[in-house]
Structures are given as structure tokens and as C-alpha cells.
Amino acid sequence: MPFHRRALRSLSALPLLSLLAACGGGGDAAQDTAYYQTKTPYKPQQGIASYEAAPAGFAPVYTEMLARHGSRGLSSFKYDLALYNLWTLAKADNALTDLGARLGPDILRISKANFLLGYGVSGISKPGYGNETQVGIDEHTQLAQRLLQRLPTLFAPLGSNAAGGTRQIAVVTSGVDRAVDSGNYFVASLKAAQPALAGRVAYPPAPAGYPASAPVAQPAGTNRFLLYFHKLVPATDLVTSTTDPYYATYAASQAYQAYAQDADQAAKQAALAADPTAKTASRAVLERLFTKAFVDRIDAGTVSTANTGSMSFTSDDGKFSSTLTGDGKSTIKSAVDAASFVYELYSIAPAMAKETGGLDFTPYMPAAQAAYFAAFNDGSDFYSKGPGITEKGNVTWRMAQVLQDDFFNEVDAIAKGDTTRVAKLRFAHAEITIPFATQMGLKTASQQTPLASLYSYDNNPWRGSYVSPMAANMQWDVYGNGSGTLLVRMLYNEKETDFKAACDGAKYAGSSHYYDYGKLKACYGRS
């Protein structure tokens, strides 16, 4: 949905670069800096060779991970169709600039790529919108390869557990296609690198007995409470017993979903819609594509469109065709709407480089405006998924407690001598990685903003491109010395990262990234 309907809560105090965006400018050349925020294609933030060595006498005994799905296409047939309908009106009115004339065909290129996304790709069962792109497949394939490179002695050879049984690699997903696919590509990469691991992958049974009114079985390896906790609903997840282990998670999910309709959010929403800076930045984008008179009509609301109508595309080999009809719910009723839809296509284009033949969407969203809309987008995600408003407490991340518990419970098992698992791999979504980072108290992912203030880049370090780019991940590597002492090192997007500041006393030594597990556990209130 457009920014001003995404619970974005305002950025009147944007940094200088974003303010400059309102003044226009920017050429057609490819930008040196990308502003894709939570749609940023993944890159590891640190090289393996630069990791701190484990203390003497310690060796890896376990690892676990939470990862967002890899880079994807558009989630549904909305932004592209609504924008193409606007372009069609402008063409009929002879209101296109030279650059604007190129926009329509490029929108169709993106649409076709999304209609056919995943066709002919091994591991994708149903082509179309929302699937992972080749960039996303590569992200998880390579993430798995680096896991093996980082911990070679843990996986090769993979021995028996303490009881003489087979050590397992547990794999769990949200059950949503792109998360499931990410897990499959990750596992396939592990097996390709070390075929002996094939027999070690295990998919734990899904939680049973939900919804409480009429239980429905979920596939093994699925756990919605753990990895889709932002959207638990009665139809699939109803929990009624207060003694149920997932009761608190279900309740927290309902509170979070109610928060989306919060009156304070609505007020911030209204403020954003009336923000003159947003309107000026939007016009700077649109007046490069359409005549000023046509943009005036959009601005006045006398020209509007929605994602209505149908399109059909067929694969180049003629063997697959797809026809879709828009639902009419994504509307362009203002200049801000229109420019934000351009940004949506700009931000998804890098993930679809292979599928679109290298389509470059940067000419339509110059650097200054891209910076503005990136900050716009970060504000939205900060309030809707991130730390949010101070006075609202932990409503946006309380539901992530179940995931934090799961991470600690896994290490507890190792501490108790249960080495059944050598790894646990979890695959989910931005709506899971973002609140989990807040729940863990990561320094640049947990700072809230008071209701009386407005989030901005100047007063808060929260950035979507850091907290949850595509394939964002948190990994805990566990080391033991054979005498009962365990150390934990955390990697965030593969960069050695400190746990919350209050746990500095749990560091094994000085500024080390290795933490004494017993002390770390106590720091998080789990003694």
C-alpha cells in the first residue's frame, strides 16, 4: 500500500539529504547510492577471515539461525497495475515527457517478470507474484555455503551425539511459500557442499491442536507461532487455554494487530498525508514523467487510478500463461500516492535483475528523491514493525518472546548434554526479524521515540537496510571447552554483533564478541 497508508508516522525532521530531495534535481544516470531499505538485496556485512578467533580451548558445538526469506518480486498485482493505469491516462492525454514515455513499457517488463516469476525454476511450485527471484535463491544458497566455511569442524565430519545417535539439522519455517523455498534452497546448498548431510536434515512436527475450535494439521517443519507471530488468526491459530504454551504469543499477536489501528498511529498517518515536504518531493518525481498540468490534476485529485483491470502474459516458450485481475484496493489519489508507487517499483527492481533482463529503474527515481522516500519508508516500518512509540511499551515486539525463548532453549539443551541437534535453521519474514532484533535489544534496532517526538534519521539510528534487508539473519554460534563452559557469539547479517549493552559483563574477556552463556542467560532474565 502507499506510504501514507502504511502507518508511516512522519518525518518532518528529515536529514539534509532528504530535505534536498524536496527541491528536485537528480539526473538519469544510475545512482551511486541505493535506497532500497527493507528491500535491499543481501550482502554479508563482514568477511569470515576477519572474525575474532575463539578463545583457546574452545571449539564449535552448535549453531542456530533466524533468516528472512531471500529477495523476492512484488508481493501482488497492485503497484504496477495502478501505476500503469495512470501512465495510460497520461498517454491518452498526450501528457508524457520523453522519460515518461519509457515508463509504461518498463512497468510492463516488471509485470511480466512477476507474472512468470519462478516458471521453469527448480523448487518453485507455483509461478507468480511473491516468489523468490534468482537473487533471493542465490542469497540463501551462498549463506549456507558461508555457514559451512565458518564452522568447518562442526559439520565435517558430522559425528554422533552424546547418546550415540545421529546429530540433526532441524529446519523450521513459517509455512509461507517464500520462507519454505528459502529453507529448501539453503538445505539444498548444504547437501550440495556436503552430501553426507542429506540424512541429517530433520523437520520437527508442527504444533498440534490449533485452532482450538477445530484443529487442522500443519506440515512438519512449520511453526506459525514461532515464525509468523505477527499475523496469528482464529481460523488457523486460535488459542483459548491460558495454560497453553502458545497462549501468551497468541495474545501478544492480537495486541499487535490491534495496535495497527491505534488512534495515535492514525493521527501520525494524517500528519504524513498533509506533509508539504512529501508532496514537493513527489512532484519532483512526477514532473519528470508527466506534464506539469497533468501532475497538477493528480495533485488536485481530479485524476485518480487503482489496480483495476486484467493482464495476461505468456512465457517465451509458450508453455505457461497467467492472467490476473487487480482487486482495486491500491489507489492513486494524490501525487504522494503516485510517487510512492514509483518508489515501490524502483526498490524491487534490483531483486529482479535476472528476470527483467537487467531493467534499471533508477532514472525514474533520482537519488535525492530516492533518499527522501527511503526515509519515508523507514519511518513507516519503524512504527509498524520496529520499536515504535515509547508510550506503547513493547506491543510491537512482545510477540517475539517465543522466538527468544526458542533460541535460549536450544542452547540450554546443549548445556545439559543433549547434542541431538547440531543446528537449528529458521526461515521467516521481515515482520519476524524486525521485532526479534528489538526483543534482543540490539543497539541500533531498539531505540523508541516518544509520542511527542517524530522519528527521523537525526534522532534515531533505526534503519531498515540494516535491521532487515532481504535474507537478513541472526546467527548464534555456540562453543564449548569440554568442561561444561559454553560461549556464544552472535552474528547479525554475518557481522559480529554485541548482545544488548546490559550484557557487556557477560563477555568472556574485554571487548570480545564471545559471551559466557551462563552470564548471558542471566542477563536476559533466564537464570
N, C-alpha and C positions, 0 to 999 in steps of 0.2 A: 504494500500500500504506500501511497506517497508519504513523504516525510512528515507533513503536518498532521497526518492521521496515524502516526506510528508512535504515539506517546513521546514524541521528542519534546523535551522540555527546555527549550530555549537558550539561545546563545547570544544574547546581546552584548556579552563581553568577550567576543571572539578575539584571537590574537591578530596582530597587524597583518599577517599574510592573508587571513580570511577577510579582514576588512577591505584590503586592497581588491579582493575579488569583486566587491560590490561596484568597483569603479570600471569594470570591464577590462579589456586588454587580453593578451594571450594570442598566440598565432596558431597556425595549423600544424606546426611541427610536433613530432612525438615528444612527450614530456619527459624531462629528466627524472622527475619525482612522481611516483604513483600515489594515488589517494583512494585506495580501494577498501580500506578499513576492514571490517569482518569478512569481506570477500577477497582479501589479499591472498594470492596463491602462496603456499607454504614454502619457507626456506628455513633450514636449521640455523639457529642463532649462535652456534658455537661449533667449532671443529673438534672431532674426537681427540686429536693429538694434543689439544690444549687442556684437556680435562685434568683436574687435580688427581694425583695418584692416591690410591687407597693407603691408609696408614699401614706400617709394617705389621705383618702377621694376619692381615685381613684379606679375605677373598670373597667374591660374589657368591651368594647362596640363593638369591631370589630377585625377581624384578616384577613390577606391575605398572600398568599404564591406563590412562584415560585418554582417548583421542577423538577429536571431532572428525566427522566424515571428510573425505577429500573434496577438492574443488568440484563444483557442480555447474550445471546450466541453470537457467531460470527455473524457479520453483513451479510456475504455472503460466498459462497463456493469458497474461494480463498487461504488464507494462508495454510489451512490444506491440500488442494489438491496439491498445488505446492510443499510443503514440503514432502508430501507422495510420490510424483513422484521422488523427489531427493532421498529419502530413498530407493525406489525400484531400482533405478540405482545403489546405493551403495551395496545393497544386491546382485544384479546380478554380481557385480564386486568383491564380497567377501571382501568388504571394510568396514564392520560394526564391531565396538567394541562390547563387551558384553553389555554395556549400550545402544549402538546404536541399537542393535537387538531388544530391548524393545520399541524403539521409534515408529516404524511403527504400531504395534498393538495399542499403546496408541493414536496415531493420529486417527486411525480408530474409537476408542472409542469416541473421541471428535466429529468426523464427524458424526457418527451415532446419537449421542445425539443432534446435531444441525439439522440433517435431520428430526428428530422426535420431535423437541422441541415444547412443547405445546400440543402435542397429548394427548387427554384424560383429559386435564386441563380445568376446567370450566372458561370461559371468554376468551379463546384463540380460535379464529375462524379459523385460517389458520396455522397449524403447520409448523415449519421450521425455517430456519436461521433468526436471528434478533429479535426473540421473547424474552420476559422476561423469566427468569428462576424462579425456586421456591424461590431462594434467593431474586430476584427482587420483586416478589409478596409479600414476607414477609416484605421487606423493606418498601413498601408503606402501607401495612396493619398495621404495627407497628407504622409508622409515624403518621397515622391517630389516632391510639389509644392514642399516647402521646399528640397529639393536644387536644383531649378531656380531658385528665388528667391535662394538663397545664392550660386550661381555662374552668373548670367545670361550673362556673356560667354563662358563655357566651352561652353555648349550652344546659344546662339542668336546668330548662326547657327553651326552646327557645320560647320567647314570641312574641308579635306583634310589628310592627314597630311604629314609631311616628304617622302615619296616621291610625293606627288600622288594617293594613294589615299584611299579613304573611311575616316574615323575611325569606330571601332566602340565600342559599349557592350556589353561582354561580360557575360553573365549566367550564373551557376553556382549550382546548388542541391544539397542533399543527396540529392535524388531522392524524399524523403518527401512525401506529398501536401501537407501544410500549408506546408512550405517552398517547394514548387513553386508552390502557389497564391499565396503571399506575393510571390514573384518575378513571377508573372503580373500580379497587381494593381498592383505597383509599376511595371512596364513599361507597363501599360495607362494608368496615370496620367501617365507621361512622354509617351506618344503623344497622349493627350487634350490635354495642355497645349501640346505642340509636335508636330503631326502629321508634320513633316519628319523627326523622329527614328525613325519607323517602319522605315525602311530601314537604320538604323544599328545595330539590335539584333542581336547575334550570340551563338550558343550554342556554345561550344567543344566539340570532341569529348570524350567521356568517356575516362578512362584505359582502355587496352585490354590484354587478356591476363590478366584476373582472373576467377575464381580460377585459380591456376596449374595446377590439375589438369584443369580443363575450362572454359576461358574462355567467359564469357557477355557479350554486348554490352549496354551500358547506353545509355540515351537521351542524345543530345547535350545539353550543359548540366548534366550530372550528374557529381559527383565526390565519392564517398563518403570517399575518403582525406582530402580537404581539409575536408569539411563534415559527416562522420558518423563521425569517427575514434574516438569513444568506444565504438562497437559494431561494429567490423570483425570479421567471422566467416569461417571457412574456406569456407562454402558460396558466398559471393559475393566474397570479398576476399583469399583465400589468396595470400601472397607467400612464395616459397621461396628465391629467389636473393638472396644478400647484396649483389649489385651493383645490384639493382632500386632505383630512386629512392624507392619507397614501402616498402622493407623495414623501415627504422627506424620508420616510422609504424605499420606493422602490428604490429611487435614491441612498441612502446610501448602500443598499444591492448590487446594481450593482457596486458601487465603491469598496466594499469589495471583490466581486468576481473577479474584475479586479486586485486587489491587490495580489491575489493568483498567478498571472502570472507576478508579478513585477520583473524587472531585478535585483534589489538588492537581492530579495529572491533567484533568480536563481543563483546568484554569491555565496551566502551562501550555497546553495544546492551543488554546485560544490565543495566548500571547504570541506564540510562534506564527500562527496564521496571519497575524496582523503585523509581523515584524517587517518594517520597511527595508531593512538590510537584505532579508531573504528575497523580497520582491525585486530589489535592484539587481542583485546577483542573478536572479532568474532571468530578468530581461536581458542582461548581458549575454547569457547563453542563447536565448531565443532570437534576439535581433541579428545574430549571425546566420540564422537559419531561415527566418521569415521576415517579411517586410515589417517595418515599424507599425504600420496601420493594422496589420494582422495581429501582431503582438498586443497592440492596444485593445483589440477585440477580445483576445484571450484574457487579458488583464481585467477587462470590464465584465467578463463572464458572459459575453454575448456569443462567444464561440466556445463550445464545450464538446467533449467526446468521452467515450467509455470503451471498454474492451467488449464491444458488441460485434456480431458477425462471425463468419466462419472462414477458415483457410484449410487448404489441403496441400500436402507435399508428398512426393514420391522419391524413394531412394534412387541413386544413379543407376543401379542395376535393375530397376523396375520391379523388384520383388517385395517391396514394403511400401505401403502408403498409409498416411494418417490424416484424418480430418478432425478438427477441433472447433468448438464454438465457445466464444467468450461468454462469461457469466454476467457482464455488465456492471460488476461491482467495483471495478477500478476505473475511476473517473478523472478526467482532466477538466477542472472548472476554474483554474487560475493559472497565472504564469508560474507560480511556485510548483503547482502540480506538474505542469509540462516539463519544466527544467529538472525536477526531481526524477521524472521518468527517464529523461536523457541520462541522468547520472546512474540510474539503475542499469541501463544497458552498457554504459561506459565501464561500470565496476565489474560486470560479469564477463566482459569480452576477453580479458586475459586468460581466464579459466577455459575458454572455448577456442583457443588459438588453433588447435588442430582441426576442430570440427567446422570452423568458419573459414579455413584457408588463410589464417593469419590476419583476420579483419582487425584493423586499428580504429578504435572508436574515439581516440583522443582528440582528433580535430573538432569533434562536436562538444567537447568539454575541456576548454583550455585550462592550464594549470591553476590560474588564480581562482576560477570558479570551482574547479575540482577540489581545491583546498577548502573552500567555503562549504561545499556540500559534504565533504568528508567530516568536517567538524559538526555539521548538522546531523549527520548520521551517527557520529559518536555520541552526541547528546541524547539522541533517541535511545540508543542501546544502553547508555549509562543508566537512564531512568527506568527503562523497561526490563532490562536483564541484569544490569550491574548493581553497584552499591546503592545508588539512588538517594532518596531523601532521608536525612538523618532522623527526622521525627517519625519515620515509618518503621524504624527498627530494622530487624533482619528479614522482613517479609519477602524480599527478592532472593534471598539465599538460604532461608531456614530449611527449605525442602532438600538442600544439598547435604544435610547432615547424614542422611542414609549412605551417601557415597563416601563421605569422610570416614564413617564407621566401617565401611567395607574395606577401605584401604588399610586402616589400622587392624581390623580383624585378620586380614591376610598376613600381616607381619606378626601378629600375635601367634598365629598358628606355627610360623617358623620358630618363634621364640620358645614355643612349647615342645619343639622337636617334631612337629608334623610337617614333613617335607614332601607331602603328596604332590603339591604343585611347585613347579619351578618358576611359573609366571602366570599372571592373570592379565588379560588384554580386554579392554572395554572400549566399545565404539558407540559414539553418540553424536551430539549436536551442539551448536553454539549456545543454545539455551541451557545446556548442561555444563559445558566448560566454563562459561562466564560466572554463574553463581558458585561453582565449585572453587574457582580461584578466589572469590570473595570469602567463602566459607573458610578457606585455608589461611586467609589473612595475608595474602601476598602483597608486598609493599605498594606496588603501583596498580593494584587491582581492587583495593578495598576501601579507599577513602570516600566517604559520603559527603554530600553537600547539604547544608541546612535549607529548610524550606524558604527562608527569607533570602537566600542567595540563588544564583543561577550557575549551573555547571558551565565551565569554559576551560579552554586549554591553559589559561593563565592561572586558574585556581585549583586544578585537579589533574593528576598525572594519568588518569584512566584513558587508554587508547584501544580501540577495537582491534587495530592491526597487531597489537602486542598480546592482548588478552585472548583473542580468539580469531586468528586468521584461519583460513581453511586448513584442515588437518592439525589444528592446534592440539598440543598434547602435554600432559603432566606424567612424568615417569619417576618412580621411586626405585632406586637400586639398593638392595639390602646386602650388606657384607657381614660376615661372621669371622671370628678368630678361633673357633673350635672350643672355646672355653666358656661359652654362654653369652658373650658380649656381641650385640648386633649394632651396626652403624647403618644409617640411612642417608643417602644422597638424593636430592631432588633435582630433576631436570625439568625446566619449563620451556617448551619449544626447543628442547635439546640444549638449553643453556643451563649451566649450574646455577641454581637459584636458592636463595635463603628461604627458610620457613619464616613464619611471622616473627617480627622483631623481638617479641616477648620470649622467644625460644633461643635467643642467642646463647644463653647459659648452657644449652644442651649441646653446643658444638663440641666436638671431640677435642679440638685444640684450636685456640686463637681464632683466626678468620677462616677456618676450614669449612668446606661445604659438606663435611661428614658430621652427622649428628648421632650422639648416643641415643639409641632407641628408647631405653627406659626413661631417660630425662625428657626426650621429645614427647613421648606418650603422656608423661605427667604434665608437661607444658600445655597440652591440648585437653587437659582435664580428664584423662583416661586412666588414672592410676588404679 
